[in-house]
Amino acid sequence: AQLTIIGRDAKGKAQRTGEAILERTGELIDKAGWGPYTRTHIEVLGSESCFGPHATAQGAREVILRVTAMHPRKEALDLLAREVAPAGTSWSPGTTGSGGGRSSAAPSIKQFGFLLDKRQLTARVHINNIEVKLSDKNGNSSHEIKQFIAINSDNKKVENKVNISDEIETELIHIAHARSGDKGDVSNIGVIARHPELLPALREQLTEAAVATYLAHFVKGRVTRYDVPGINAFNFVCEQALDGGGMASLRNDPLGKGMGQILLSMPVRVSKHLLAKVLRG
């Protein structure tokens, strides 16, 4: 269910309104003997709620309150949908419509993912119009792909010729691109350096631990970093990151499309010399 909140301290009013809606309806469904909600979630869109502790938006005067809940009985959720409306008529000043009419209950469906034995498949990739076999019949990486990775990887030692005094702190977005998506409850975040010479700095600072810490308000599982040879990039696989993912998630962004953009707000250190190269180019 959604409501628009307008006026000073709109974020605070929206948060308290959402809590009050869940408290009131929780009491009503308890009296009806239906038991408590199994899950609830409150978001205040427009206040950078998805950025968690990294939010910088202050003093927003127009936000959207989004309240989501799960319950084994549809009747309990129908009651919640009905009880949202009074908040717009007799609660916090500046509370107005949902924009889409009264919400309705819908089944929660969770995706079931599974692994397929590599030996049942033959995977190939085409590079410069040349077909490269990725694995042998046992699922082991082929000689061709190992050779390609060795040639295109930046794993070679890179000498740092820039004095540390030349470094400045900036947001990741100034030195990298990012795009993200989902695989069930797993979020994939691709990070591509804006210049090949920036990759060592990204490798040093965008560690698995650093990304897990920065996205800890969303990611509850393991973060694994993979090299993407040839395009100066990494792929971060973040497990238990999407609140169940898809229709099982209560979040406004259940597919993690915004997670890459959130990561781009992470502070990193880079030499002014390399940053100037990016800006020139």
C-alpha positions in Angstrom: 0.0 0.0 0.0 1.2 3.5 -0.8 0.5 7.0 0.5 2.0 10.4 -0.4 3.1 12.6 2.5 3.7 16.3 1.9 5.2 19.0 4.2 8.0 19.6 6.6 9.6 16.4 8.0 7.8 14.4 5.5 10.1 11.4 6.0 9.5 11.3 9.7 5.8 11.6 9.3 5.8 8.9 6.7 7.8 6.5 8.8 5.6 7.0 11.9 2.4 6.7 9.8 3.7 3.3 8.4 4.4 2.1 11.9 1.0 3.2 13.2 -0.8 1.5 10.3 1.0 -1.8 11.1 0.4 -1.4 14.8 -3.3 -0.7 14.4 -4.0 -3.4 11.9 -1.8 -5.9 13.9 -4.1 -5.4 16.9 -7.2 -5.8 14.7 -6.1 -9.1 13.1 -5.0 -10.4 16.5 -8.5 -9.7 17.9 -9.9 -11.5 14.9 -7.9 -14.6 15.9 -5.9 -14.6 12.6 -2.4 -14.4 14.2 0.3 -11.8 13.5 1.9 -10.7 10.2 4.6 -13.1 9.1 6.6 -10.2 7.6 6.3 -6.4 7.3 8.4 -3.8 5.6 8.3 0.1 5.5 10.0 2.2 2.9 10.0 6.0 2.4 10.5 6.6 -1.3 12.1 10.0 -2.0 14.2 10.0 1.2 16.9 7.6 -0.2 15.7 4.8 2.0 17.3 2.2 -0.3 20.7 3.8 0.5 20.4 2.9 4.2 23.2 4.5 6.2 24.6 6.1 3.1 21.5 8.3 2.5 22.2 12.0 2.0 18.8 13.4 1.2 17.7 15.7 4.0 14.5 17.6 4.5 12.5 16.1 1.7 9.0 17.7 1.7 7.3 15.2 -0.5 7.7 11.4 -0.1 5.8 8.2 -0.8 5.2 5.9 2.1 5.2 2.2 1.0 4.0 -0.4 3.5 4.2 -4.1 2.6 3.1 -7.1 4.7 2.6 -10.9 4.4 0.1 -13.0 6.2 -1.1 -16.6 5.8 -4.8 -15.4 5.5 -6.0 -13.1 2.7 -8.6 -11.6 5.0 -5.9 -10.1 7.2 -4.4 -8.4 4.2 -7.7 -7.2 2.9 -8.2 -5.6 6.3 -4.8 -3.9 6.0 -5.8 -2.5 2.6 -9.0 -1.0 4.0 -7.3 0.5 7.0 -4.7 2.5 5.0 -7.3 5.0 3.8 -8.0 6.5 7.3 -4.4 7.7 7.5 -5.2 10.1 4.6 -8.3 11.6 6.2 -7.5 11.9 9.9 -3.9 11.3 10.6 -0.8 13.3 9.8 -1.4 16.6 8.0 -0.3 16.5 4.3 -1.2 12.8 3.8 -2.9 12.2 0.5 -3.7 9.6 -2.1 -1.9 6.4 -3.2 -2.1 7.3 -6.9 -3.2 3.8 -7.8 -6.4 3.3 -5.7 -6.8 0.8 -2.9 -4.2 -2.0 -2.8 -5.2 -5.6 -3.0 -3.8 -8.8 -1.6 -1.9 -11.1 -4.0 -0.1 -14.5 -3.5 3.6 -14.4 -2.7 5.5 -16.6 -5.1 9.1 -17.5 -4.5 11.5 -18.6 -7.3 13.1 -22.0 -7.0 16.7 -22.1 -8.3 18.9 -25.1 -8.9 22.2 -26.0 -10.3 22.7 -28.1 -13.5 25.7 -30.4 -13.8 28.3 -28.8 -16.2 28.9 -32.2 -17.8 25.4 -32.1 -19.3 26.2 -29.0 -21.3 28.8 -27.8 -23.8 29.4 -24.1 -23.3 31.2 -22.0 -25.9 31.9 -18.3 -26.4 32.9 -16.4 -29.5 35.7 -13.9 -29.2 36.7 -11.9 -32.3 34.7 -14.3 -34.5 36.7 -17.2 -33.0 34.8 -19.9 -31.1 36.4 -20.8 -27.8 35.2 -23.9 -26.0 34.8 -23.1 -22.3 35.0 -26.5 -20.7 35.8 -30.2 -21.4 33.5 -33.1 -20.9 34.2 -33.1 -17.2 33.3 -29.4 -16.8 36.9 -28.3 -16.4 38.0 -25.0 -18.0 39.4 -25.6 -21.4 43.0 -24.8 -22.4 41.8 -22.1 -24.8 39.8 -20.1 -22.1 42.7 -20.4 -19.6 45.0 -19.0 -22.2 42.6 -16.2 -23.0 42.3 -15.2 -19.3 46.0 -15.3 -18.9 46.5 -12.9 -21.8 43.7 -10.5 -20.9 43.9 -10.5 -17.1 45.4 -7.6 -15.2 46.7 -9.9 -12.5 50.2 -8.9 -13.3 52.0 -6.8 -10.7 51.3 -3.1 -11.3 53.8 -0.6 -10.1 52.3 2.4 -8.3 54.2 5.4 -9.6 51.8 7.9 -8.0 52.7 9.4 -4.7 50.0 8.9 -2.1 49.9 12.6 -1.5 48.5 12.8 -5.1 45.4 10.8 -4.1 42.0 12.3 -3.4 38.7 10.8 -2.2 35.8 10.6 -4.6 32.7 8.6 -5.3 33.1 5.3 -7.2 30.8 6.7 -9.9 33.5 9.1 -11.1 35.9 6.2 -11.9 33.6 3.3 -12.8 30.3 2.3 -14.4 28.0 -0.2 -12.7 24.9 -2.2 -13.6 23.0 -4.7 -11.5 20.3 -7.4 -11.7 19.0 -10.5 -10.1 19.1 -14.3 -10.0 16.5 -15.2 -7.4 17.7 -13.9 -4.1 21.2 -13.2 -5.5 22.2 -9.8 -6.8 24.9 -9.5 -9.5 26.7 -6.2 -9.7 29.0 -5.5 -12.6 31.6 -2.8 -12.1 33.6 -1.5 -15.1 36.6 0.8 -14.8 36.2 4.0 -16.8 39.9 3.7 -17.8 42.1 0.6 -17.8 44.7 2.2 -15.5 42.0 2.5 -12.8 41.5 -1.2 -12.5 44.4 -1.8 -9.9 42.8 0.9 -7.7 39.4 -0.8 -8.0 40.9 -4.2 -7.3 42.6 -2.9 -4.1 39.6 -1.0 -2.7 36.6 -2.9 -4.0 37.3 -6.1 -2.1 34.6 -8.6 -1.2 34.7 -7.4 2.4 34.5 -3.7 1.5 31.5 -4.3 -0.8 29.8 -6.5 1.8 30.2 -3.9 4.4 29.0 -1.0 2.3 25.9 -3.0 1.2 25.3 -4.6 4.6 21.9 -3.0 5.0 20.8 -5.2 2.0 23.2 -8.1 1.7 22.9 -10.7 4.4 25.0 -13.5 2.7 28.4 -13.9 1.1 29.9 -11.6 -1.5 32.1 -13.1 -4.1 34.2 -11.1 -6.6 35.0 -12.4 -10.1 37.3 -11.0 -12.7 35.8 -10.2 -16.1 38.9 -10.2 -18.3 39.1 -8.1 -21.4 36.7 -5.3 -20.3 38.5 -4.1 -17.1 35.7 -5.2 -14.9 34.5 -7.2 -11.9 31.3 -9.1 -11.2 30.2 -9.1 -7.6 27.8 -11.9 -6.7 25.9 -11.0 -3.5 23.9 -13.7 -1.8 20.8 -13.3 0.3 20.6 -9.7 -1.0 17.1 -9.2 -2.4 14.8 -10.2 0.6 13.9 -13.4 -1.2 13.9 -11.8 -4.7 11.1 -11.3 -7.2 7.5 -11.7 -5.9 8.9 -13.1 -2.6 10.5 -9.7 -1.8 8.8 -6.9 0.1 11.1 -4.3 -1.2 10.4 -1.6 -3.8 13.4 -2.9 -5.8 13.0 -6.7 -5.6 15.2 -7.3 -8.6 18.2 -5.3 -7.3 18.3 -2.9 -10.3 19.3 -0.1 -8.1 22.0 -1.9 -6.1 24.8 -1.0 -8.6 23.8 2.6 -8.4 24.0 2.5 -4.6 27.4 0.9 -4.8 28.6 3.8 -7.0 28.2 6.1 -4.1 30.9 4.3 -2.2 33.9 6.5 -1.4 37.2 5.5 -3.0 40.7 7.0 -3.3 42.3 7.6 -6.6 45.2 9.7 -7.9 44.3 13.1 -9.3 46.4 12.2 -12.4 44.2 9.2 -13.2 41.0 11.0 -12.4 42.1 13.8 -14.9 42.6 11.1 -17.6 39.0 9.9 -17.0 37.6 13.5 -17.1 39.5 14.2 -20.4 38.3 11.2 -22.0 
